[in-house]
Amino acid sequence: MAWTKYQLFLAGLMLVTGSINTLSAKWADNFMAPGCGGSKEHSFQHPFLQAVGMFLGEFSCLAAFFLLRCRAARHPDASMDPQQPFNPLLFLPPALCDMTGTSIMYVALNMTSASSFQMLRGAVIIFTGLFSVAFLGRRLALSQWLGILATIAGLVVVGLADLLSKHDDQHKLSEVITGDLLIIMAQIIVSIQMVLEEKFVYRHNVHPLRAVGTEGLFGFVILSLLLVPMYYIPAGSFSGNPRGTLEDVPDAFCQVGRQPLIALALLGNISSIAFFNFAGISVTKELSATTRMVLDSLRTIVIWALSLALGWEAFHPLQILGFLILLMGTALYNGLHRPLLSRLARGRPPAEEGEHERLLGGSRTPINDAS
């Protein structure tokens, strides 16, 4: 079945905005600019401020939701089902997990490459599967356990590629290893977020844009308030600002004032996460979860290719192997091998039943994904 122009637009929008989200965050990190008080030039490493920007982008999904609801009031649309009453505080625990996981991932992105960052986020499959068995009482199929094992193998290969790659002065080997471990640690928190959403949120008929926007609102408000004590908390080697604290917002704004391109990178990060969430939800609805997973994998390739082209990282052939193993693990866990087996066994196109994702499980990412 041929795609319509609208479906092609959605697929392209998801691929482009998802890539921009990660690349813009890494681009901001590459800028050098003096800070406040005549401080020397230093790289723009303000992960918590960038996380606030990401939540602002998610928060904007609420505006999109209310615009759609107003449109549906005038022109009834099946995509806007009647909303059941729910307590917005249900989204607070997942939002706290999202805030913590996203902040850790932005810290990690300052330490490692954009492609490794994107690939290692695949570890979320491992912990989500294990937590769903432990806390949701699910039974995983054999293919899902094989997918988890393949993902572990892929993570080992990607980590080995980082160990063997050449490292510059900006990203020393110890920093790269720490960054990779932080990304995997963040996926544990993201997995807890998904389990909380599955257990407490899915039972309510909440529109995905409303769910994303509500969590974005909580994350934006709470993390913005936390920026104040972070200005005074020493962070040692984890700090990227001259004062050596967890976050230094005045320093960030001084750097933006002296290097306007940083503002462009931040704007790209904020706007891309909003459009990425919208595109991901729409792709799932208009096409399928399979298409969304394929586009997400293509996003990793785009980020990797552009990072190599821009000279942000060095090529290592092990990354190709690691990516392919991770891709196989994701496909097995999500049951994407079944349509192929069905086609081979029956000799006809497989049914698409069960392909569409539920509310939040695959419709968003913490950075991008992004969360």
Disulfide bonds with the S-S distance in Angstrom:
Cys36-Cys254 1.84
